[in-house]
Amino acid sequence: MNTRRDPDRLIHAFLMEGQTELADQVYDAVRAIIEDTHQRAVIGPWRIPTMNKLVPIGLGAAAVVVALIVGTQLLGPPASGGVGTGATASPTATAAPTPTPSVAAPSPSPAAAPPLTETFTSERHGITISYPTGWVTRPATEPWTEPWTTSFPDFASAAGDVLHDPVREANLWIAVASQPLGDSTPDEWAAGKLAFDDGCTASEPIAVDGATGLIGADDCTRAAVTIAGRGYFFWLYTGGADPSLLAPYDSAWFKKVLATVQLRPEDAVD
């Protein structure tokens, strides 16, 4: 007759071969299975052989239960969507795209002024001057006789030679003229022409083809010089149009124009 198998000892033997610790609910389940198998098997002394056969079966069933429960604890709950309630998998975070830094478009540079490739000679005022390609010239039709304190030639005057941009017309032009100094001194004449009619508030010395005088400072594009008893006046006018289009025609460009001037006071006609 085999020795009665104690459930606690059997469970302890099972644990010695594998997992060393069971949760309380696992331990209770295995013990209940073994005891139930033993009670059903032991009916009387004459059923002991049958009991000996059923105990291994009960132990096997207990082992299966232990394996299932231990596996569940080790592997975790089943994925959601199966039988029972499972934890919902957290959505994978998607990295936000890195914004591309905006780059400001560079401001277009103003177009350079056209080169001074053309030459104009004034038979009335005794002046030769270079001007840009594409500009139009309009010679003076009468002498400049107004006193130096009351007038100077402009775009609408018939007493001055006018060189102008045909696209911008009265918004971009150069006027040139000359007249005898009369009773005024060279300094008085030059200073009066630059200051007349809200002209240049500041000036600096300049020399144009041997004649000396003044040119406006702070981008005031007027110049007045004297030589051999005659005064010469130059005026670059820019206004009334898009400033970006007129930007190249500044005081530096005006000085380039003056550098091309040739004065012939002996040829002037009054």
C-alpha positions in Angstrom: 0.0 0.0 0.0 1.4 3.3 -1.0 2.0 6.1 1.5 -0.8 8.7 1.5 0.3 11.7 -0.5 0.2 14.9 1.4 -0.9 17.9 -0.9 1.5 20.3 0.7 4.4 18.0 0.2 3.5 17.4 -3.5 3.2 21.1 -4.2 6.5 21.6 -2.5 8.1 18.9 -4.6 6.7 20.6 -7.7 8.1 23.9 -6.8 11.5 22.4 -6.1 11.7 21.5 -9.8 10.7 24.8 -11.3 9.2 28.1 -9.9 10.2 28.7 -6.3 7.2 30.7 -5.3 3.5 30.6 -6.1 0.8 33.2 -5.6 -1.7 32.4 -2.9 -4.5 31.7 -5.5 -2.3 29.3 -7.4 -1.4 27.4 -4.3 -5.0 27.1 -3.2 -6.1 25.9 -6.7 -3.5 23.2 -6.9 -4.3 22.0 -3.3 -8.0 21.8 -4.1 -7.4 19.7 -7.2 -5.2 17.3 -5.3 -7.6 16.9 -2.4 -10.6 16.5 -4.7 -8.8 13.7 -6.6 -7.9 12.0 -3.3 -11.5 12.2 -1.9 -13.0 10.8 -5.0 -10.5 8.0 -5.2 -10.6 6.9 -1.5 -14.1 5.3 -1.1 -13.0 2.2 0.8 -10.1 0.1 1.6 -10.8 -2.1 -1.4 -10.3 0.9 -3.8 -6.8 1.7 -2.8 -5.4 0.4 -6.1 -7.7 2.7 -8.0 -6.6 5.6 -5.8 -3.0 4.9 -6.7 -3.8 5.3 -10.4 -5.9 8.5 -10.0 -3.4 10.4 -7.8 -0.9 10.7 -10.7 -3.7 11.9 -12.9 -4.6 14.5 -10.2 -1.0 15.6 -10.0 -0.8 15.9 -13.7 -3.9 18.1 -13.7 -2.5 20.2 -11.0 0.8 20.6 -12.9 -1.2 21.7 -16.0 -3.1 24.3 -13.8 0.1 25.5 -12.3 1.7 25.8 -15.7 -1.2 27.8 -17.1 -1.4 30.2 -14.1 2.4 30.7 -13.9 2.5 31.3 -17.7 -0.2 33.9 -17.4 1.7 35.7 -14.6 4.9 35.6 -16.5 3.6 36.5 -19.9 1.0 39.1 -18.8 -2.6 39.4 -19.8 -3.7 38.6 -23.4 -3.8 41.4 -25.9 -7.1 43.4 -26.3 -9.6 41.9 -28.7 -9.6 38.5 -27.2 -11.8 37.0 -24.5 -12.1 39.0 -21.3 -10.9 42.5 -20.5 -7.4 43.4 -21.6 -5.3 46.5 -21.3 -5.5 48.8 -24.3 -2.1 49.3 -26.0 -1.0 52.9 -25.9 -0.7 54.5 -29.4 2.8 55.0 -30.6 3.7 58.7 -30.4 4.5 60.2 -33.8 7.3 62.7 -33.9 6.1 66.1 -35.1 7.9 67.2 -38.3 10.5 69.9 -37.6 9.4 73.1 -39.3 11.8 74.4 -41.9 12.9 77.9 -40.9 11.6 80.5 -43.3 14.2 82.5 -45.0 13.3 85.9 -46.0 13.8 86.7 -49.6 16.5 89.3 -50.2 15.4 92.7 -51.3 16.2 93.3 -54.9 19.1 95.7 -55.4 18.3 98.8 -57.4 19.4 98.7 -61.0 22.6 100.6 -61.8 22.4 103.8 -63.7 23.1 103.4 -67.4 26.7 104.3 -68.5 27.5 107.8 -69.7 28.1 106.9 -73.4 26.5 109.8 -75.2 27.8 113.4 -75.5 25.9 116.6 -75.9 27.4 120.0 -76.9 25.5 123.2 -76.3 26.3 125.8 -78.9 24.6 128.5 -76.9 26.2 128.0 -73.5 29.6 126.7 -74.5 29.3 123.3 -72.6 30.0 119.7 -73.6 28.6 117.0 -71.3 28.1 113.2 -71.3 24.8 111.6 -70.5 23.3 108.1 -70.3 22.4 105.9 -73.2 18.7 106.2 -74.2 18.3 109.8 -72.8 16.9 112.6 -74.9 18.4 116.1 -75.3 16.7 119.4 -75.8 18.9 122.4 -76.6 18.1 125.8 -75.2 16.4 128.2 -77.5 17.1 131.5 -75.8 19.8 133.0 -73.6 19.7 132.9 -69.8 19.2 136.6 -69.0 17.4 136.5 -65.7 19.4 137.9 -62.7 21.3 135.3 -60.7 19.1 136.2 -57.6 15.7 135.5 -59.2 15.8 132.3 -61.4 17.6 129.3 -62.7 16.8 127.0 -65.6 14.7 123.9 -65.0 12.9 121.2 -67.1 10.3 123.7 -68.5 12.8 126.6 -69.2 13.8 127.5 -72.7 17.0 129.2 -71.4 18.7 125.9 -70.4 19.8 122.7 -72.2 17.9 119.7 -70.8 18.9 116.1 -70.9 16.2 113.7 -69.6 15.0 110.1 -69.3 12.2 109.7 -71.9 10.5 107.2 -69.6 10.4 109.3 -66.5 10.2 112.6 -68.3 10.0 115.5 -65.8 10.9 113.1 -62.9 14.5 112.6 -64.0 16.5 115.2 -65.9 19.7 117.4 -66.0 19.6 121.1 -66.8 22.7 123.1 -67.7 23.1 126.8 -68.5 25.5 129.7 -68.3 25.4 133.5 -68.0 27.8 136.4 -67.5 28.5 137.2 -63.8 27.8 140.8 -64.3 28.4 142.8 -61.1 28.4 139.7 -58.7 31.5 138.1 -57.4 32.1 134.4 -58.3 31.4 133.4 -54.7 28.1 135.3 -54.5 26.9 133.9 -57.8 27.7 130.3 -56.9 26.2 130.5 -53.4 23.1 132.3 -54.7 22.4 129.6 -57.3 22.7 126.8 -54.8 20.5 128.5 -52.2 17.8 129.9 -54.5 14.2 128.6 -54.3 14.7 126.2 -51.3 17.9 124.9 -52.8 20.8 123.3 -51.0 21.1 124.1 -47.3 24.7 123.0 -47.2 27.5 122.9 -49.8 31.1 122.0 -50.4 33.8 123.1 -52.8 34.1 121.6 -56.3 36.1 122.0 -59.4 34.6 121.3 -62.9 37.1 121.5 -65.8 39.2 124.1 -64.2 36.2 126.2 -62.9 35.7 126.5 -59.2 32.6 126.8 -57.1 30.2 124.8 -54.9 28.2 121.6 -55.0 25.3 120.7 -52.7 26.0 118.5 -49.7 23.6 115.9 -48.2 22.5 114.6 -51.6 21.5 118.0 -52.9 22.4 117.6 -56.6 23.1 121.2 -57.7 26.4 122.7 -58.7 27.5 126.2 -59.7 31.0 127.1 -60.8 32.6 130.2 -62.4 35.4 130.8 -64.9 36.5 133.8 -67.0 33.7 136.0 -65.8 31.0 133.5 -66.6 28.9 131.3 -64.3 27.8 127.7 -65.1 24.9 126.0 -63.4 24.1 122.2 -63.3 21.1 120.6 -61.8 20.2 116.9 -61.5 16.6 116.5 -60.6 15.0 113.2 -59.3 11.5 113.2 -57.8 7.9 112.3 -58.2 8.6 108.6 -59.1 9.5 105.3 -57.4 12.5 106.1 -55.2 13.9 102.6 -55.9 14.1 103.5 -59.6 15.8 106.8 -58.9 18.2 105.5 -56.3 21.1 105.0 -58.7 21.0 108.7 -59.7 22.5 110.0 -56.5 25.2 112.7 -55.7 28.0 110.2 -56.5 26.5 109.7 -60.0 26.0 113.4 -60.4 29.7 114.0 -59.7 30.5 111.4 -62.4 28.5 113.5 -64.9 30.3 116.7 -63.9 33.6 114.9 -64.4 32.8 114.7 -68.1 32.0 118.4 -68.5 34.1 120.6 -70.8 33.7 124.4 -70.6 34.2 126.8 -73.4 33.1 130.2 -72.2 34.5 131.8 -75.3 32.0 129.9 -77.4 28.9 130.9 -75.4 26.3 133.1 -77.1 24.4 135.7 -75.1 
